[in-house]
Amino acid sequence: NYSSKQKPNALRWAIAGRNMEKLEDVHRHLSLGSEVDIIEADLSIPESLDSLISKTSVVLTTAGPYAKIGTPIVESCVRCGTNYCDITGEVPWVRTIADQFDEAALVPFIGRQELAHLT
């Protein structure tokens, strides 16, 4: 796996989501190894998100639709002072969160074009 071979030793990262079984499948499929944690978090429980997000410097999310599930993640990042990046193309939603959270470090659209060829 390219990403796990190229990352600096000081970088710690994890995969997170709402379904542990699916996360374990992805972890296994990508051969991530024991150095990459798997964390289950529930979008409907702010404390669950805050518990996860408060332990991170950056959240990179690649699952949408962002207008439906992205806002709780952004809200938690703002509460916890964590940077947020995504690959959304949902312009109206981005406008909404940019207006609502103008003080936060939000980086939507990152890597969108680069990832398009993978789908």
SVG drawing of the C-alpha trace seen along z (x, -y; Angstrom):
<svg xmlns="http://www.w3.org/2000/svg" viewBox="-29 -34 39 42">
<polyline fill="none" stroke="black" stroke-width="0.4" points="0.0,0.0 1.6,-3.2 0.2,-5.5 1.4,-3.4 4.9,-3.1 5.3,-6.8 4.1,-8.4 6.6,-9.9 7.2,-7.9 5.7,-10.7 2.4,-10.7 -0.4,-8.7 -3.6,-8.2 -6.8,-6.1 -9.9,-5.2 -13.2,-6.0 -16.8,-5.5 -20.2,-4.4 -19.9,-0.6 -17.1,1.3 -17.6,4.4 -17.2,2.2 -14.2,0.4 -12.5,3.7 -13.1,4.9 -11.5,1.7 -8.6,2.0 -8.1,5.6 -8.5,4.8 -5.9,2.0 -3.5,4.1 -3.2,1.2 -1.6,3.1 -1.7,2.6 -0.3,-1.0 -3.5,-2.2 -6.3,-2.3 -10.0,-1.7 -12.4,-4.0 -16.2,-3.7 -18.1,-7.0 -21.8,-7.8 -22.8,-11.0 -26.1,-11.3 -24.2,-11.5 -22.2,-14.7 -20.2,-13.3 -19.1,-10.3 -17.8,-12.6 -16.2,-15.0 -14.4,-12.0 -12.9,-11.1 -12.2,-14.5 -10.7,-16.0 -7.8,-13.5 -6.9,-14.6 -5.2,-17.5 -7.0,-17.1 -10.1,-15.3 -10.2,-14.2 -13.6,-12.9 -14.3,-11.2 -17.9,-10.1 -21.0,-12.0 -23.5,-13.2 -22.0,-16.0 -25.2,-18.1 -26.7,-15.1 -23.8,-13.9 -21.0,-16.5 -22.4,-19.2 -22.1,-17.2 -18.5,-16.5 -17.8,-20.2 -19.6,-21.2 -17.5,-18.8 -14.3,-20.0 -15.2,-23.6 -16.0,-22.7 -12.7,-20.8 -10.5,-23.2 -9.6,-20.5 -8.9,-21.2 -11.4,-19.8 -10.8,-18.7 -13.2,-16.9 -13.6,-16.1 -17.1,-17.4 -18.5,-19.0 -21.6,-20.1 -21.3,-23.9 -24.5,-25.0 -23.5,-23.0 -20.0,-24.4 -21.4,-28.0 -23.6,-27.2 -20.8,-25.9 -18.4,-28.6 -21.0,-31.2 -21.8,-29.5 -18.2,-28.6 -16.1,-31.4 -13.6,-31.3 -12.8,-27.6 -10.1,-25.9 -12.3,-24.3 -10.9,-23.1 -13.6,-21.7 -13.1,-20.4 -9.5,-19.2 -8.4,-16.5 -11.7,-16.3 -10.3,-16.2 -7.4,-14.0 -9.7,-11.3 -12.3,-11.4 -10.4,-9.0 -10.5,-6.3 -14.3,-6.0"/>
</svg>
